[in-house]
Amino acid sequence: MYVDPPAPRAKGRSEAPPITSTGPLEDPQRAWRFNPDYERLVTAWETVKPQLDDLRTVLDKAFALAKSPQTWDAPVGERYLEDIREWRNRLALYRHAVLTSISDEAADTPRWVQTTANAPHAYPS
């Protein structure tokens, strides 16, 4: 069994953008906004993880039913148990790969990006 990687965090209610320590005359003042690419990763995680959890639950239930002596009273039942074990292992690997790829991309994506809004312009257009 694999441990889930860290999930991308959604924007908190009281979370504020980073504070720029530059003076008013040094650099143009920029506004910050929550990165839409990071938000897309949060949405992807929140969409994919419950579906993967549902698949794991279904396979665990099928495995528990297949192990029951009331379900299989024949030697052929062991073959089905081996198949379900293999499906569970493959699902665990797939789940780990998908969640890790989302988590790794979120780690490389900045949460906040600067915008050109509120930036002074010499010649307004």
Solvent accessible surface area in square Angstrom, and as a share of the most:
residue,aa,sasa,rsa
1,M,181,0.81
2,Y,100,0.38
3,V,131,0.75
4,D,50,0.26
5,P,23,0.14
6,P,108,0.68
7,A,48,0.37
8,P,12,0.08
9,R,153,0.56
10,A,58,0.45
11,K,105,0.45
12,G,33,0.32
13,R,249,0.91
14,S,111,0.72
15,E,53,0.24
16,A,70,0.54
17,P,50,0.32
18,P,64,0.40
19,I,166,0.84
20,T,54,0.32
21,S,114,0.74
22,T,56,0.32
23,G,22,0.21
24,P,117,0.73
25,L,172,0.86
26,E,127,0.57
27,D,78,0.40
28,P,69,0.44
29,Q,71,0.31
30,R,89,0.33
31,A,24,0.19
32,W,67,0.23
33,R,125,0.45
34,F,26,0.11
35,N,9,0.05
36,P,61,0.38
37,D,75,0.39
38,Y,12,0.05
39,E,91,0.41
40,R,126,0.46
41,L,5,0.02
42,V,10,0.06
43,T,79,0.46
44,A,31,0.24
45,W,19,0.07
46,E,105,0.47
47,T,70,0.41
48,V,39,0.23
49,K,56,0.24
50,P,69,0.43
51,Q,109,0.48
52,L,8,0.04
53,D,38,0.19
54,D,90,0.47
55,L,93,0.46
56,R,81,0.29
57,T,87,0.51
58,V,95,0.54
59,L,30,0.15
60,D,55,0.28
61,K,133,0.56
62,A,37,0.29
63,F,25,0.10
64,A,61,0.47
65,L,102,0.51
66,A,9,0.07
67,K,118,0.50
68,S,27,0.18
69,P,107,0.67
70,Q,171,0.76
71,T,69,0.40
72,W,90,0.32
73,D,145,0.75
74,A,51,0.40
75,P,128,0.81
76,V,57,0.33
77,G,3,0.03
78,E,84,0.38
79,R,136,0.50
80,Y,81,0.31
81,L,18,0.09
82,E,96,0.43
83,D,59,0.30
84,I,17,0.08
85,R,97,0.35
86,E,76,0.34
87,W,136,0.48
88,R,79,0.29
89,N,89,0.46
90,R,150,0.55
91,L,25,0.12
92,A,25,0.19
93,L,98,0.49
94,Y,131,0.50
95,R,18,0.07
96,H,60,0.27
97,A,60,0.47
98,V,31,0.18
99,L,0,0.00
100,T,39,0.23
101,S,66,0.43
102,I,18,0.09
103,S,9,0.06
104,D,80,0.41
105,E,79,0.35
106,A,8,0.06
107,A,88,0.68
108,D,123,0.64
109,T,24,0.14
110,P,80,0.50
111,R,39,0.14
112,W,34,0.12
113,V,40,0.23
114,Q,93,0.41
115,T,28,0.16
116,T,93,0.54
117,A,58,0.45
118,N,130,0.66
119,A,10,0.08
120,P,94,0.59
121,H,123,0.55
122,A,92,0.71
123,Y,194,0.74
124,P,117,0.74
125,S,161,1.04
